[in-house]
């Protein structure tokens, strides 16, 4: 119930009052205190789903325990061996359980891979070792396939550009891989809903950010795009890369990173203005209700 309340506020079409946010925070913190007993319990699909729910909420309110929960989820998934499709069919008692097991593992991959890369360490899960495809998007927007595609894009970029074998490539090979990594990111961007396909521009705001129901998702996709730009291009902007890529390629990487930084600053200013207006409205409504 605590996590549901927190999720409801995030997905709400209206601005959440400070009182509602405070209550959601307290309830979620109380629920997260049970994580030790959950992590020590027997490995089951229900345990994995519970840890994933906890991880999703902890990322929003307490990132200090986020890594702990992700590590617990990876350990549970490995113990269950749900990367093996045949074992899922053997262990799961129904098609619904099989479906939940597959989505749970891909969801874990979609959040664990980017988290590990942010910390400068390899992902604990390799998509090539999962022997069934990610969920396919249907007619309605399903964010999980988009998250999996993003995780695959940034993981592939790191593999193509930054492991020891990649660093021994020729200048031409490296520039080809850099272009391939950027194309993977752009392919992901064009799979986003139409109103989010301009995430690379400064002026995406407007109605997208003003709509509280889509703001959280919009900001998440914007953050992912610009994070990937820096993962792919920033290491090639410094003077140490002069002998590793051509000057024109280095300047393009610098331009992309500067554009991303400017877009992030512009977005932060818009959010600050919108939040200030929301707080003023919230304060006015509270004052009128007391009268």
Secondary structure, DSSP 8 states (H G I E B T S, - for coil): -HHHHHHHHHH-SS---HHHHHHHHHHHHHHHTTHHHHHHS---HHHHHHHHHHHHHHHHH-GGGHHHHHHHHHHHHHHHTTTSHHHHHHH-SSHHHHHHHHHHHHHHHHHHHHHHHHTTS--SS-GGG--S------SS--HHHHHHHHHHHHHHHHHHHTSHHHHTS-HHHHHHHHHHHHHHHHHHHTTS-GGGTTTTSTT--THHHH-HHHHHHHHHHHHHHHHHHHHHHGGGSSGGGTTTS-HHHHHHHHHHHHHHHHHHHHHHHHHHHHHHHHHHHHHHHHHHHH-
